[in-house]
Amino acid sequence: EDLMSEATTFTAAMVQMRTGLLPEPSLEQGVTLIREAVKQGADYVLTPEVSNMMQLNRKALFEHLKSEEDDLSLKAYRELAKELKIHLHIGSLALKFSGEKAVNRSFLIGPDGTILACYDKIHMFDIDLPGGESYRESANYQPGETAVISDLPWGRIGLTICYDVRFPALYRALAEAGASFLTVPSAFTRKTGEAHWHVLLRARAIETGCFVFAAAQAGLHENKRETYGHSLIVAPWGEILAEGGVEPGVFLARIDVSKVETARKTVPSLQHGRRFGLADPRSGPDHLHLVRGSA
């Protein structure tokens, strides 16, 4: 009986950070919070997007970037996972890709310190917000091209990052490939977070019947940017199991994997998906397959 329940439940922790300009103090903050999460019983721990540094200045960013092989944060986090015997998921690190480009890469690390999976953020945040805030992620970062899924002892996990959450096809593909858990480590802006964060994450959970894990950056950073916080753990039925505020901290929930099957049996939308062609509106009304109700 105990063995069964052990395999189908675990404790997930979201680490909410306020990453600084430099990797060393950011690492120190991350390590402290991860240890705190494990003290509270976490088996799986997720950190936010760009856990190692948040630099607006391109020159400064490239000055401190290291390749994956040389990155000290990654080495330290691998050691930590091994020491604590947990699945440690570093939401992402900014790493050197080439002389011109960085990469925004997520790492799932096993309890023996090995890297089980890594994922490069696919969708680049190139946005002009009302009020003059603008972001050009593609100026510094090389986008990924591949969706990534990996195995945890409790089920399959799909890796995504932040702005990806606005592209539902990615999440559907991960769920169709067997994911029970979807991860969205983020550094959402306060403005877009207030408008869309909860709705998008709950929608991704509901439409896939997956748990969604979203560890977030929070508050006013050294680079003067403000992130939304509100790290979330969302159940497959859409309810919020844990939520952070705007301060760094750890937010945990017990995950009952059977809830995935329950949600999908209740509303089997994953099975009901249809492939459909889109009619060309220029080919005249005969070719439009849109049925309009009578007014």
Backbone torsions as a table, in degrees:
resi	resn	phi	psi	omega
1	GLU	NA	-51.6	-178.5
2	ASP	-60.9	-40.3	-179.8
3	LEU	-61.0	-43.1	179.5
4	MET	-59.7	-50.6	-175.8
5	SER	-66.0	-32.3	-179.8
6	GLU	-62.5	-39.6	-175.2
7	ALA	-74.9	-22.5	-173.5
8	THR	-107.2	-0.4	173.8
9	THR	-134.3	150.0	175.7
10	PHE	-157.4	168.6	178.8
11	THR	-106.0	124.8	178.3
12	ALA	-106.1	140.3	178.5
13	ALA	-126.2	134.1	172.8
14	MET	-100.1	124.7	176.5
15	VAL	-94.7	118.9	178.6
16	GLN	-99.6	125.5	-173.1
17	MET	-121.8	166.7	168.1
18	ARG	-129.7	80.8	-174.5
19	THR	-62.7	140.3	-179.6
20	GLY	-98.1	-165.2	-176.3
21	LEU	-76.5	-24.4	-172.7
22	LEU	-120.8	148.3	-176.8
23	PRO	-64.1	-38.2	-172.2
24	GLU	-62.8	-54.8	178.5
25	PRO	-64.5	-30.9	178.0
26	SER	-66.0	-40.2	177.4
27	LEU	-63.1	-44.6	179.9
28	GLU	-58.0	-44.5	178.0
29	GLN	-61.9	-46.6	-179.3
30	GLY	-60.6	-47.2	-177.9
31	VAL	-61.0	-45.4	179.6
32	THR	-57.4	-45.7	-177.7
33	LEU	-70.5	-38.0	178.3
34	ILE	-63.4	-43.5	178.1
35	ARG	-60.7	-40.3	178.5
36	GLU	-62.1	-42.5	179.9
37	ALA	-61.3	-41.9	-178.3
38	VAL	-69.8	-36.2	175.5
39	LYS	-58.9	-33.0	179.6
40	GLN	-87.4	5.4	172.2
41	GLY	103.7	11.7	-176.9
42	ALA	-68.6	137.2	173.1
43	ASP	-100.8	-30.5	-179.7
44	TYR	-129.5	130.3	-178.5
45	VAL	-128.6	130.6	178.2
46	LEU	-115.6	133.6	173.9
47	THR	-104.0	168.9	-176.7
48	PRO	-76.6	176.0	169.1
49	GLU	-58.5	153.0	-178.3
50	VAL	36.8	60.8	179.1
51	SER	-68.5	-17.4	-173.8
52	ASN	-93.3	-35.4	175.8
53	MET	-168.8	150.3	175.4
54	MET	-124.6	101.2	-177.9
55	GLN	-116.4	130.9	173.4
56	LEU	-88.4	-31.7	-175.6
57	ASN	-78.8	117.5	-175.5
58	ARG	-58.7	-43.4	-177.9
59	LYS	-61.4	-46.6	179.7
60	ALA	-64.4	-40.6	179.6
61	LEU	-57.3	-51.8	-175.6
62	PHE	-70.3	-24.8	175.9
63	GLU	-64.2	-36.2	-174.5
64	HIS	-101.5	-9.6	179.7
65	LEU	-68.3	141.9	173.4
66	LYS	-123.2	158.5	174.2
67	SER	-71.6	165.1	179.5
68	GLU	-56.2	-40.1	-178.5
69	GLU	-63.3	-35.3	-172.8
70	ASP	-100.2	-4.4	-172.5
71	ASP	-70.7	121.5	-176.1
72	LEU	-73.2	-32.8	177.9
73	SER	-61.7	-46.3	-178.7
74	LEU	-61.5	-44.8	177.2
75	LYS	-57.3	-47.5	-177.7
76	ALA	-63.7	-42.1	-179.5
77	TYR	-67.7	-34.3	176.4
78	ARG	-65.0	-42.9	176.6
79	GLU	-61.3	-41.7	-177.6
80	LEU	-64.8	-43.9	179.2
81	ALA	-58.4	-41.3	-178.7
82	LYS	-67.2	-45.2	179.9
83	GLU	-62.2	-44.0	-175.3
84	LEU	-87.8	-10.3	-179.9
85	LYS	56.3	49.8	178.5
86	ILE	-125.4	166.3	165.8
87	HIS	-85.4	112.5	-177.8
88	LEU	-109.7	121.1	-176.2
89	HIS	-112.9	106.9	178.5
90	ILE	-84.6	109.1	-171.3
91	GLY	-46.8	-49.7	163.7
92	SER	-168.9	158.3	171.2
93	LEU	-123.2	142.9	169.4
94	ALA	-82.6	122.2	-177.7
95	LEU	-129.8	158.1	178.4
96	LYS	-75.4	129.5	178.5
97	PHE	-104.6	-43.0	178.1
98	SER	-155.9	-175.0	177.5
99	GLY	-62.6	-28.0	-173.9
100	GLU	-102.1	-24.7	-171.5
101	LYS	-129.1	146.2	170.5
102	ALA	-100.0	174.1	173.2
103	VAL	-132.7	145.5	-178.5
104	ASN	-106.3	97.0	-164.8
105	ARG	-121.1	129.8	178.4
106	SER	-93.6	141.0	-178.6
107	PHE	-127.8	122.9	171.5
108	LEU	-99.0	118.3	-174.5
109	ILE	-112.5	132.2	-178.3
110	GLY	-82.9	168.8	-177.7
111	PRO	-63.8	-11.2	175.7
112	ASP	-100.8	7.1	177.2
113	GLY	87.7	-0.9	178.9
114	THR	-80.3	151.5	175.5
115	ILE	-84.3	113.8	-177.3
116	LEU	-82.6	-32.4	-179.3
117	ALA	-161.8	149.3	168.4
118	CYS	-137.6	152.6	-172.9
119	TYR	-139.8	130.5	174.5
120	ASP	-96.6	127.3	-179.8
121	LYS	-49.6	126.9	-175.4
122	ILE	-84.7	-46.7	-172.8
123	HIS	-95.8	121.9	-177.3
124	MET	-89.0	136.0	-177.2
125	PHE	-85.0	92.4	178.8
126	ASP	-116.1	93.1	-164.7
127	ILE	-137.4	141.2	168.1
128	ASP	-112.6	112.5	-179.3
129	LEU	-89.9	151.0	174.4
130	PRO	-57.3	140.9	179.1
131	GLY	96.0	5.4	169.7
132	GLY	94.7	-7.8	176.8
133	GLU	-71.8	130.2	174.2
134	SER	-138.5	151.5	-175.2
135	TYR	-134.0	137.1	177.1
136	ARG	-134.2	75.9	-176.4
137	GLU	-62.8	-33.3	-177.0
138	SER	-68.1	-16.9	178.1
139	ALA	-66.4	-34.2	-177.3
140	ASN	-108.9	-22.2	-170.8
141	TYR	-115.3	141.2	174.1
142	GLN	-88.7	119.9	-177.5
143	PRO	-72.2	151.1	172.5
144	GLY	-78.0	169.6	-177.8
145	GLU	-129.2	-3.6	-170.4
146	THR	-127.1	133.4	172.4
147	ALA	-76.2	145.2	-174.0
148	VAL	-128.4	133.1	177.3
149	ILE	-128.2	147.5	179.6
150	SER	-143.5	172.9	-178.6
151	ASP	-108.8	131.4	168.3
152	LEU	-105.7	164.7	177.5
153	PRO	-59.1	-21.0	-173.3
154	TRP	-103.4	-3.7	-177.9
155	GLY	149.1	-177.2	-176.4
156	ARG	-89.5	148.2	-176.2
157	ILE	-126.7	134.4	179.1
158	GLY	-105.6	133.1	-174.8
159	LEU	-101.2	124.8	172.2
160	THR	-140.6	173.9	-179.9
161	ILE	-141.1	124.1	164.8
162	CYS	45.2	-104.3	-172.8
163	TYR	-59.4	-22.6	174.5
164	ASP	-51.2	-30.3	-172.5
165	VAL	-60.0	-17.8	179.7
166	ARG	-85.5	3.6	-176.3
167	PHE	-122.3	85.6	-169.0
168	PRO	-61.5	-25.0	-177.9
169	ALA	-59.6	-34.4	179.2
170	LEU	-61.9	-42.9	-177.4
171	TYR	-71.4	-37.4	177.1
172	ARG	-63.7	-43.3	179.2
173	ALA	-60.7	-42.0	179.4
174	LEU	-65.2	-42.3	179.3
175	ALA	-65.5	-41.3	179.3
176	GLU	-65.7	-25.8	177.4
177	ALA	-85.5	6.9	172.0
178	GLY	103.0	9.1	179.7
179	ALA	-68.4	136.6	170.3
180	SER	-104.3	-19.2	-177.8
181	PHE	-128.4	136.2	176.7
182	LEU	-121.0	136.2	-176.6
183	THR	-114.7	134.8	-179.4
184	VAL	-134.0	63.4	174.8
185	PRO	-60.0	137.3	-167.5
186	SER	-143.5	162.7	167.1
187	ALA	-136.9	64.9	-177.6
188	PHE	-67.4	142.5	173.8
189	THR	-70.0	155.3	-179.4
190	ARG	-60.3	-43.2	-176.4
191	LYS	-61.6	-50.8	-178.3
192	THR	-73.2	-30.8	178.3
193	GLY	-62.9	-46.3	179.8
194	GLU	-59.4	-36.0	-177.2
195	ALA	-80.7	-41.3	-162.5
196	HIS	-128.3	-16.6	-170.6
197	TRP	-53.3	-59.2	-176.3
198	HIS	-63.2	-43.4	-176.6
199	VAL	-62.4	-47.3	-177.7
200	LEU	-64.9	-44.7	-177.1
201	LEU	-67.9	-39.7	178.0
202	ARG	-67.5	-38.4	178.1
203	ALA	-62.7	-43.9	179.3
204	ARG	-59.9	-40.2	179.0
205	ALA	-65.4	-48.5	-175.9
206	ILE	-64.3	-45.1	-173.7
207	GLU	-74.0	-18.3	179.6
208	THR	-107.9	-15.3	-173.1
209	GLY	66.5	35.1	179.9
210	CYS	-114.8	157.5	163.5
211	PHE	-73.3	142.0	174.5
212	VAL	-117.6	127.0	177.8
213	PHE	-110.3	120.2	-177.6
214	ALA	-134.6	95.7	174.9
215	ALA	-86.5	138.5	-170.0
216	ALA	-128.8	153.9	166.6
217	GLN	-76.9	149.3	-173.1
218	ALA	-144.1	131.7	169.0
219	GLY	94.4	-168.4	-176.9
220	LEU	-88.0	117.4	-175.8
221	HIS	-89.3	165.3	177.1
222	GLU	-57.3	-29.1	-179.5
223	ASN	-80.6	6.9	176.4
224	LYS	75.0	6.1	173.8
225	ARG	-88.8	150.9	-179.5
226	GLU	-115.5	127.6	178.2
227	THR	-110.9	161.7	-164.9
228	TYR	-83.0	-26.2	-176.4
229	GLY	70.0	-139.6	-179.9
230	HIS	56.1	45.0	173.3
231	SER	-48.7	139.8	-175.5
232	LEU	-130.4	146.0	161.3
233	ILE	-118.5	119.7	-176.6
234	VAL	-115.5	134.8	178.7
235	ALA	-82.1	162.1	-177.0
236	PRO	-60.4	-21.2	178.4
237	TRP	-87.3	-5.9	175.2
238	GLY	104.9	-6.0	-178.2
239	GLU	-79.7	147.8	179.8
240	ILE	-85.9	121.8	-178.0
241	LEU	-94.3	-26.6	178.2
242	ALA	-154.1	144.7	-179.6
243	GLU	-148.4	135.4	175.2
244	GLY	-90.3	169.8	173.8
245	GLY	-100.7	-127.9	179.7
246	VAL	-114.2	5.6	177.4
247	GLU	-105.0	151.9	173.7
248	PRO	-58.2	149.8	-179.4
249	GLY	169.9	-172.6	176.5
250	VAL	-124.0	140.6	-174.7
251	PHE	-132.6	119.5	-169.6
252	LEU	-120.3	154.9	171.7
253	ALA	-150.0	148.9	174.1
254	ARG	-81.5	128.7	-176.3
255	ILE	-104.3	118.9	177.0
256	ASP	-102.7	104.7	-171.5
257	VAL	-63.3	-24.3	179.8
258	SER	-63.2	-19.5	178.6
259	LYS	-63.1	-25.1	178.2
260	VAL	-64.0	-51.2	-179.4
261	GLU	-63.5	-41.9	180.0
262	THR	-58.7	-48.5	-178.9
263	ALA	-62.6	-41.8	-177.1
264	ARG	-72.5	-28.1	176.4
265	LYS	-74.2	-36.7	-177.5
266	THR	-68.0	-48.2	177.0
267	VAL	-128.6	93.4	-173.1
268	PRO	-81.8	52.8	-174.9
269	SER	-65.8	-25.5	177.5
270	LEU	-64.1	-36.7	179.3
271	GLN	-79.6	-25.9	-173.9
272	HIS	-84.8	-1.8	-177.3
273	GLY	-61.0	138.9	179.9
274	ARG	-115.2	143.1	169.6
275	ARG	-86.8	131.1	-179.2
276	PHE	-139.8	144.6	175.0
277	GLY	-82.9	153.2	177.0
278	LEU	-102.3	122.9	-178.9
279	ALA	-68.0	147.9	177.8
280	ASP	-84.3	113.8	-174.7
281	PRO	-63.4	-17.8	-178.3
282	ARG	-78.6	-10.8	-175.6
283	SER	-88.5	13.3	173.7
284	GLY	89.8	163.4	-172.1
285	PRO	-62.1	-26.4	-178.2
286	ASP	-61.2	-26.3	-173.2
287	HIS	-97.2	-0.5	-179.8
288	LEU	-89.0	125.8	-179.2
289	HIS	-101.1	32.7	177.3
290	LEU	-95.5	121.1	179.7
291	VAL	-91.5	121.3	179.4
292	ARG	-100.5	134.3	176.0
293	GLY	-70.8	153.3	178.9
294	SER	-71.9	142.5	-174.0
295	ALA	-67.2	NA	NA
